[in-house]
Amino acid sequence: MKFKQLSLPLFICLASSTPLAAQSVTTDNWYMSPGIIGTFVLITIVLFIAVIILTARLNDYVGTLKKRKQARQRLAFAEELIGLEAGEIDVILQKRKAALQYHLEGNELGSDLDAEDSHGLIDKVTSEPENPFFDEKKKTPISLETPWELKKIIIYYLGAAVCWLLVGTLVGQYAGMKFVWPDMDHTSWLSFGRLRPVHTNTVFWGWASMAMIGLAYFVIARTSNTTIHSYNKAWIAWGLFNLSVLLGNICLMAGINNGGGEYREFIWPVMLLFAAGLFITFRNFYFTVAHRKISEIYISNWFILASLTWTIILVLIAYLPFYQNGLGETIIQGYYMHQGVGMWFMTFSLGLVYYYLPSSLNKPIYSYSLGVLAFWTQMLFYTLIGTHHFVFSPLPWWLQTVAIVFSAGMFIPVVTGTTNFLMTMKGSWNHISKSYVLPFFLVGVIFYFVGSTQGSLQAFRFTNFVWHFTDFNVAHSHMTMYGIITFILWGCIYHILPKLTDKEPPQILVGAHFWMAFIGLFAYMVSLMAGGTLKGLSWIDGPPFIESVILMKPFWLWRAIGGSLMFVSHIIFAFNFYYMVKKEAPVELPVSNHLKKIVA
């Protein structure tokens, strides 16, 4: 009887795990694996883009120096002319007169009319040699067209996001330094096991989520040509989001957490606050779009509303307990972990790019059809790839294979979206030398292609076998959440906030922010990719575990260096944000006593 009772589950286990005998993997010529080669190529692409941006900025700087030199030469000539004798001046004037006797053929564009600024476009004219040799144009008066209530909501959402970015990355910086100096402290609430989830959840739910929603409020209202459905609901959601992150971090540092789930360490009462904020935000966005004053729904709103819908469902599935026993929890964890990144952060950020990128270039998106294709293939393929985190686990072999196949299918939306964005940038590359808005977007788009493609390559069985559970995954997560999401958010903020506040941050500080963040990220991810690969190979070869820890020491040092550069760039970004939103104190002009009597 006992044998009959055990025979059926035993047969199912054997049937689902039969291919385990074929799971042996050899590391001979590991560097020739398609996943390894593809990753090297993708890293080279990132480096190539950095060289292009740096070259453009240097050429612009050299051109500026050349213009200044020419201006100084002209000024020196004018000063020298004043000190010349009459005969010397006559010789110069005769040469100039002979040059002026040259006559045009008459078929060139021109006019005998006087130059006149009839539309009031010229805001400032300068003839000083140290200033740019062009007339500054008036800025687009978008601030006049945006209701004050909406501007206030956007600024407060972004302000809270910037604060959480500083807090979250400060914690991450401290936790990263523990790899180099593990004996920094002996306090329980400062242990790595508690600080790491504080770092990830703060930058996830505090920084990225609140920045995305704040930027989306402008997109939803602008593309619907209407006002936000309820400003009060927006403030309620703002309070719920901040309260959730604050209480969640306090619980994590006190050792109170939802054990068993990465990125869902917040206990359910805390996450319920965040989910309530998401639901309120979804209703606010939905009714705003529903009452739009134009017929079509712009593609950005497709992505934004879909990401909110998916995430509300995702949170419910991740926190319902009754089916999360044993392997069920493993499957749900893989689903939640990957969906949280792909269907919330990635989908939402892509919706922002579809508005802010063409807006910053003053041109339409290259192809609306490509946007629709990218949207539906994203919805199709991203929903079943979470299990690729558990290849070679006790999960059924067919489920692992489905995740790998759908991971490869992600090439379609990634290539489609990248093509759409790069073709939108086509013909506008001169913007790279004008400001750092396009470089932020360009890095975000390139990392979208590189990070997503590398994730698909990492899902293959061999690369998964080498890299799983190593520091390589930390590099990949920063390549996506930082290289894609954060750089895109920075590009959006630097584009829209000056138009709302009419205050541009100093370009030298924006440049310092860009390069320190980019160089820091590159050093961070390359060091952990290299170290993670060596660690995985060490585990496969079978020496004592401590040897894999020792070999990571130089790579962890570079991790700390890269993280330090990234954190300093966040401090600069916070100052730039403050500079853009701070209110200038009104200047009181002196009034004469006579005028005071007249007014009185």
C-alpha positions in Angstrom: 0.0 0.0 0.0 2.8 2.4 0.9 4.5 1.5 -2.4 1.3 2.3 -4.4 1.0 5.6 -2.5 4.5 6.6 -3.3 4.7 5.3 -6.9 2.7 8.1 -8.5 4.6 11.1 -7.0 7.9 9.1 -7.6 7.0 8.6 -11.2 6.1 12.3 -11.7 9.4 13.3 -10.1 11.4 10.9 -12.3 9.5 12.1 -15.4 10.0 15.7 -14.7 13.7 15.3 -13.9 14.8 12.6 -16.4 16.9 15.1 -18.4 18.9 15.9 -15.2 21.3 13.2 -16.3 22.0 15.3 -19.4 22.7 18.4 -17.4 26.4 17.9 -17.2 28.3 20.9 -18.6 31.9 21.1 -19.7 33.9 24.3 -19.3 36.4 23.4 -22.0 36.9 26.4 -24.3 34.4 28.3 -22.1 35.5 31.6 -23.7 34.2 30.5 -27.1 30.7 30.1 -25.8 28.2 32.3 -27.7 27.0 33.9 -24.5 30.5 34.8 -23.4 31.5 36.2 -26.9 28.2 38.1 -27.1 28.8 39.7 -23.7 32.3 40.8 -24.7 30.8 42.4 -27.9 28.1 44.2 -25.9 30.6 45.7 -23.5 32.6 46.9 -26.5 29.5 48.6 -27.8 29.1 50.5 -24.6 32.8 51.6 -24.7 32.4 52.6 -28.3 29.4 54.9 -27.5 31.4 56.5 -24.7 34.2 57.3 -27.1 31.7 58.9 -29.5 30.2 61.1 -26.8 33.6 62.0 -25.5 34.9 62.9 -29.0 31.8 65.0 -29.7 32.2 67.0 -26.5 36.0 67.4 -27.0 35.4 68.6 -30.6 32.9 71.1 -29.3 35.3 72.3 -26.6 38.2 72.7 -29.2 35.8 74.6 -31.5 34.9 77.0 -28.7 38.6 77.5 -27.9 39.3 78.2 -31.6 36.5 80.8 -31.8 37.8 82.5 -28.7 41.3 82.6 -30.1 40.0 84.2 -33.4 38.0 86.7 -31.4 41.1 87.7 -29.4 43.1 88.0 -32.6 40.5 90.3 -34.0 40.5 92.4 -30.9 44.3 92.5 -30.9 44.2 93.7 -34.5 41.7 96.4 -33.7 43.9 97.6 -30.8 47.0 97.5 -33.0 45.1 99.5 -35.7 44.6 102.4 -33.3 48.3 102.7 -32.7 49.3 102.8 -36.5 50.5 105.8 -38.4 48.3 107.4 -41.1 50.3 106.0 -44.0 50.2 102.5 -42.5 46.4 102.7 -42.1 46.1 103.9 -45.7 47.9 100.8 -47.0 45.5 98.6 -45.0 42.5 100.5 -46.2 43.5 100.2 -49.8 43.9 96.5 -49.6 40.5 96.3 -47.9 39.0 98.6 -50.6 40.4 96.3 -53.4 38.8 93.3 -51.7 35.5 95.1 -51.5 35.5 95.8 -55.2 34.7 92.1 -55.8 31.1 91.8 -57.0 28.8 88.9 -56.5 27.1 87.3 -59.5 23.7 88.2 -58.3 22.2 84.8 -57.9 22.9 84.4 -54.2 20.3 84.6 -51.6 20.1 88.1 -50.1 18.2 91.3 -49.7 18.6 95.0 -49.4 16.3 95.2 -46.4 17.5 96.0 -43.0 17.7 93.2 -40.4 14.7 93.4 -38.1 13.5 91.2 -35.2 9.8 91.7 -36.0 8.7 88.7 -33.9 10.7 89.4 -30.8 12.7 86.2 -31.0 16.1 87.7 -30.0 16.5 87.7 -26.3 20.1 88.8 -26.0 22.8 90.1 -28.3 26.5 90.3 -27.4 29.7 91.4 -29.1 32.0 90.5 -26.3 34.8 88.1 -27.5 34.5 85.9 -24.5 30.8 85.2 -25.1 29.3 82.8 -27.7 29.0 84.3 -31.2 25.3 83.7 -31.7 22.1 85.3 -30.5 20.3 83.5 -27.7 16.7 82.6 -28.5 13.8 82.7 -26.1 12.9 79.4 -24.5 9.7 77.6 -25.2 7.1 79.0 -22.7 6.0 75.6 -21.6 6.0 76.8 -18.0 3.2 79.1 -18.9 1.1 76.3 -20.3 1.5 73.9 -17.3 -0.9 74.4 -14.3 0.9 75.2 -11.1 -0.8 72.2 -9.4 0.7 69.9 -11.9 4.2 71.5 -11.7 4.1 71.2 -7.9 3.2 67.5 -8.1 6.0 66.8 -10.5 8.6 68.7 -8.4 7.5 67.0 -5.2 7.6 63.5 -6.7 11.0 64.1 -8.2 12.2 65.8 -5.0 11.2 62.7 -2.9 12.9 60.5 -5.5 16.1 62.4 -5.3 16.2 62.1 -1.5 15.6 58.4 -1.7 18.3 58.1 -4.3 20.8 59.7 -1.9 19.7 57.5 1.0 19.6 54.3 -1.0 22.9 54.7 -2.7 24.6 55.9 0.6 23.5 52.6 2.1 24.7 50.7 -1.0 28.0 52.5 -0.9 28.5 51.5 2.8 27.5 47.9 2.0 29.9 47.8 -0.9 32.8 49.0 1.2 32.2 46.0 3.5 33.5 43.8 0.8 36.9 45.6 1.1 36.8 46.2 4.9 34.5 43.5 6.3 35.3 44.5 9.9 34.0 48.1 9.5 31.5 47.6 12.3 29.9 45.0 14.5 26.4 46.4 14.8 23.5 44.1 13.9 21.4 46.8 12.0 24.5 47.7 9.9 25.2 44.1 8.8 25.3 43.4 5.1 22.3 41.1 5.3 20.1 44.0 6.5 21.7 46.8 4.5 21.6 45.1 1.1 17.7 44.9 1.0 17.5 48.5 2.3 19.6 49.6 -0.6 17.7 47.7 -3.3 14.2 48.4 -2.0 15.0 52.1 -1.5 16.3 52.7 -5.0 13.6 50.5 -6.5 10.5 51.9 -4.7 11.8 55.2 -3.5 14.0 56.6 -6.3 13.0 54.9 -9.6 9.3 54.4 -8.9 8.6 57.9 -7.6 10.7 59.5 -10.4 8.9 57.5 -13.0 5.4 58.4 -11.7 6.3 62.1 -11.3 7.6 62.3 -14.9 4.5 60.4 -16.1 2.1 62.9 -14.6 3.4 65.4 -17.2 3.2 62.9 -20.0 -0.3 61.8 -19.2 -1.6 65.3 -19.0 0.3 66.6 -22.0 -0.5 63.7 -24.4 -4.2 63.7 -23.4 -4.4 67.5 -23.7 -6.3 67.7 -20.5 -5.8 68.2 -16.7 -5.1 65.4 -14.2 -8.2 63.7 -13.0 -7.5 64.4 -9.3 -4.6 66.3 -7.9 -5.7 65.3 -4.3 -5.4 61.6 -5.3 -1.8 62.3 -6.5 -0.9 63.7 -3.2 -2.4 60.8 -1.3 -0.4 58.3 -3.4 2.7 60.4 -2.8 2.2 60.0 0.9 1.6 56.3 0.7 4.7 55.7 -1.4 7.0 57.6 1.0 5.4 56.1 4.1 5.8 52.6 2.6 9.5 53.0 1.8 10.2 54.7 5.2 8.4 52.0 7.3 9.8 49.2 5.1 13.4 50.4 5.7 12.9 50.7 9.4 11.6 47.1 9.5 14.4 45.8 7.4 17.1 47.4 9.6 15.3 46.0 12.7 15.4 42.5 11.2 11.7 42.4 10.3 11.3 41.1 6.8 9.4 38.9 4.4 12.0 36.1 4.3 12.3 34.1 1.1 12.0 36.7 -1.6 14.5 39.0 -3.2 13.1 42.5 -3.9 10.1 41.6 -1.8 11.7 41.8 1.6 9.1 44.4 2.8 6.4 42.7 4.9 2.9 42.6 3.5 1.4 45.5 5.6 4.2 47.8 4.3 3.8 46.6 0.7 0.1 47.0 1.0 0.6 50.8 1.4 2.7 50.8 -1.8 0.1 48.7 -3.7 -2.6 51.1 -2.6 -0.5 54.0 -4.0 -0.1 52.1 -7.3 -3.9 51.5 -7.5 -4.7 55.2 -6.8 -2.1 56.3 -9.4 -3.5 53.9 -12.0 -7.1 55.2 -11.5 -5.8 58.8 -11.7 -3.9 58.0 -15.0 -6.7 55.9 -16.4 -9.4 58.5 -15.9 -7.1 61.3 -17.2 -6.6 59.3 -20.4 -10.3 58.4 -20.6 -11.2 62.1 -20.6 -8.6 63.1 -23.1 -9.4 65.8 -25.6 -7.8 64.0 -28.6 -9.0 60.8 -30.3 -5.9 58.6 -30.1 -4.0 57.3 -27.1 -0.4 58.1 -27.5 2.0 55.1 -27.3 3.6 56.4 -24.1 0.3 55.9 -22.3 0.1 52.3 -23.5 3.3 51.5 -21.8 2.6 53.5 -18.6 -0.9 52.1 -18.0 0.2 48.5 -18.9 3.1 48.7 -16.4 0.8 49.9 -13.6 -1.7 47.1 -14.4 0.9 44.4 -14.5 2.6 45.6 -11.3 -0.7 45.7 -9.3 -1.3 42.1 -10.4 2.3 41.2 -9.7 2.3 42.5 -6.1 -0.9 40.5 -5.4 0.6 37.3 -6.8 3.9 37.7 -5.0 2.3 38.3 -1.5 -0.6 35.8 -1.6 0.7 32.9 0.6 -1.5 29.9 -0.1 0.4 28.5 -3.1 3.9 29.4 -2.1 5.2 26.2 -0.6 8.4 24.5 -1.6 9.1 24.9 -5.3 6.0 27.0 -5.7 7.7 29.8 -3.8 10.8 29.4 -6.1 8.6 29.8 -9.2 6.8 32.8 -7.8 10.1 34.4 -6.8 11.5 34.0 -10.3 8.3 35.4 -11.8 8.2 38.3 -9.3 11.8 39.2 -9.5 12.0 39.5 -13.3 8.5 40.9 -13.8 9.3 43.6 -11.2 12.2 44.8 -13.3 10.7 44.2 -16.8 7.0 45.0 -16.5 7.3 47.8 -13.9 10.6 49.7 -14.4 11.4 48.7 -18.0 8.0 49.1 -19.4 7.2 52.3 -17.6 10.6 53.8 -18.5 10.1 52.9 -22.2 6.8 54.8 -22.1 8.7 57.9 -20.8 11.3 57.6 -23.6 8.6 57.6 -26.2 7.6 61.0 -25.1 10.7 62.7 -23.7 13.2 61.7 -26.3 11.3 63.1 -29.3 10.3 66.1 -27.2 13.9 66.9 -26.4 14.8 66.7 -30.1 11.7 68.6 -31.2 10.7 65.9 -33.7 8.1 63.0 -33.7 9.0 59.4 -32.8 10.4 57.6 -35.8 7.7 55.0 -36.1 4.5 54.6 -34.2 4.1 51.1 -35.7 7.5 49.9 -34.3 6.3 51.2 -30.9 3.2 49.1 -31.1 5.2 46.1 -32.2 7.6 46.6 -29.3 4.7 47.0 -26.9 2.9 43.7 -27.7 6.1 41.6 -28.0 7.2 43.0 -24.6 3.8 41.9 -23.2 4.2 38.5 -24.8 7.8 37.4 -24.1 8.5 39.1 -20.8 5.8 37.3 -18.9 7.4 33.8 -19.0 11.1 34.4 -18.6 11.5 34.5 -14.8 12.3 30.9 -14.4 15.6 31.3 -16.3 17.0 32.3 -12.9 16.5 28.7 -11.9 18.1 26.7 -14.7 19.5 23.4 -13.4 17.2 23.6 -10.4 14.7 20.9 -9.4 12.0 22.7 -11.5 10.7 20.8 -14.5 13.1 20.8 -17.5 10.3 22.0 -19.8 9.6 25.0 -17.7 13.3 26.0 -17.7 13.4 25.5 -21.5 10.3 27.7 -22.0 12.0 30.5 -20.0 15.1 30.3 -22.2 13.1 30.3 -25.4 11.1 33.3 -24.3 14.3 35.0 -23.2 15.6 34.6 -26.7 12.3 36.0 -28.0 13.0 39.2 -26.1 15.4 40.1 -28.9 12.3 41.2 -30.9 11.0 44.0 -28.6 14.6 45.1 -27.7 15.8 45.4 -31.3 12.5 47.0 -32.3 12.6 49.6 -29.5 16.3 50.3 -29.9 15.9 50.9 -33.7 12.9 53.2 -33.1 14.9 55.3 -30.6 18.1 55.5 -32.6 16.2 56.4 -35.8 14.5 59.1 -33.9 17.9 60.5 -32.9 19.1 60.3 -36.5 20.0 63.7 -37.9 20.1 65.2 -34.3 23.6 64.0 -33.3 24.7 67.6 -33.0 22.7 67.8 -29.8 25.4 65.7 -28.1 27.7 68.7 -28.2 25.0 71.2 -27.1 23.8 69.6 -23.9 23.9 66.4 -21.9 20.2 65.5 -22.4 20.8 63.5 -25.5 23.9 61.7 -24.1 21.8 60.6 -21.1 19.2 59.2 -23.4 21.8 57.7 -25.7 23.5 55.8 -22.9 20.1 54.6 -21.6 19.0 53.4 -25.0 22.4 51.6 -25.7 22.2 50.0 -22.3 18.7 49.0 -23.1 20.0 47.0 -26.0 23.2 45.8 -24.3 21.7 45.0 -20.9 18.6 43.2 -22.3 20.5 41.3 -24.9 23.1 40.3 -22.3 20.3 39.1 -20.1 19.0 36.9 -22.9 22.5 35.5 -23.5 22.9 34.9 -19.8 19.7 32.8 -19.8 21.4 30.1 -22.0 22.3 27.0 -20.1 26.1 27.3 -20.3 26.4 30.9 -19.3 23.8 30.3 -16.6 25.9 27.4 -15.3 29.0 29.6 -15.0 27.5 32.9 -13.8 24.6 31.9 -11.6 24.9 32.9 -7.9 28.1 34.9 -8.7 28.8 38.6 -8.7 28.1 38.7 -12.4 24.4 38.9 -11.6 25.1 42.0 -9.5 26.8 43.6 -12.5 23.9 42.7 -14.8 21.3 44.2 -12.4 23.2 47.5 -12.3 23.6 47.4 -16.0 19.8 47.4 -16.3 18.5 49.3 -13.3 21.2 51.9 -13.4 22.4 51.9 -17.0 18.9 51.8 -18.5 16.4 53.1 -16.0 18.4 55.6 -14.1 20.1 57.2 -17.1 16.7 57.5 -18.9 15.2 59.1 -15.8 18.1 61.6 -15.6 17.7 62.5 -19.3 13.9 63.1 -18.7 14.5 65.2 -15.7 17.2 67.4 -17.3 14.9 67.9 -20.3 11.6 68.8 -18.6 12.5 70.4 -15.3 14.3 73.5 -16.7 11.2 74.1 -18.9 8.9 73.9 -15.9 11.1 76.1 -13.6 12.8 78.2 -16.2 16.2 77.5 -14.6 19.0 75.6 -16.3 21.7 73.9 -14.2 25.3 74.7 -14.9 26.4 72.5 -17.8 29.8 71.8 -16.2 28.0 70.2 -13.2 25.6 68.2 -15.5 28.7 67.0 -17.4 30.4 66.0 -14.1 27.3 64.1 -13.1 27.2 62.3 -16.5 30.8 61.2 -16.7 31.2 60.2 -13.0 28.0 58.1 -13.2 29.0 56.5 -16.5 32.7 55.8 -15.6 31.6 54.6 -12.2 29.1 52.2 -13.7 31.5 50.9 -16.3 34.2 50.2 -13.7 31.6 48.6 -11.4 30.1 46.3 -14.0 33.3 45.2 -15.8 35.0 44.4 -12.6 32.1 42.2 -11.3 31.7 40.6 -14.7 35.3 39.5 -14.8 35.4 38.5 -11.1 32.0 36.7 -11.4 33.3 34.7 -14.3 36.4 33.6 -12.5 34.4 32.8 -9.4 32.0 30.6 -11.4 34.8 28.7 -13.1 36.5 28.3 -9.6 33.3 26.7 -8.3 33.1 24.4 -11.2 36.8 23.3 -10.8 36.1 22.4 -7.2 38.8 24.0 -5.0 37.9 25.1 -1.5 35.2 27.8 -1.5 37.4 30.3 0.4 39.7 30.5 -2.7 36.8 32.0 -4.7 36.4 34.6 -2.0 40.1 35.5 -2.0 40.3 35.9 -5.8 37.4 38.4 -5.7 39.3 40.9 -3.5 40.8 43.1 -6.3 37.4 43.0 -8.2 35.6 44.1 -5.0 38.0 47.0 -4.7 37.1 48.2 -8.2 33.5 47.7 -7.3 34.0 50.1 -4.3 35.8 52.6 -6.6 33.1 52.5 -9.2 30.4 52.8 -6.6 32.1 55.8 -5.0 32.1 57.6 -8.3 28.4 56.8 -8.8 27.5 58.1 -5.3 29.4 61.3 -5.8 27.6 61.8 -9.1 24.3 61.5 -7.2 25.4 64.3 -4.9 26.1 66.5 -7.9 22.7 65.5 -9.4 20.9 66.4 -6.1 22.6 69.9 -6.2 21.6 70.3 -9.9 18.0 69.4 -8.9 18.0 71.9 -6.1 19.4 74.6 -8.4 16.6 74.0 -10.9 13.7 74.1 -8.4 14.8 76.6 -5.8 13.0 79.9 -5.7 14.9 83.1 -6.0 14.3 85.7 -3.3 12.6 88.8 -4.7 15.0 91.7 -5.1 13.8 94.9 -3.4 14.8 98.0 -5.3 15.5 101.2 -3.3 12.7 103.7 -3.4 13.1 107.4 -2.8 11.3 109.1 0.0 9.6 111.4 -2.6 8.1 108.3 -4.4 7.0 106.7 -1.1 5.0 109.9 -0.3 3.4 109.8 -3.8 2.4 106.1 -3.4 1.1 106.7 0.1 
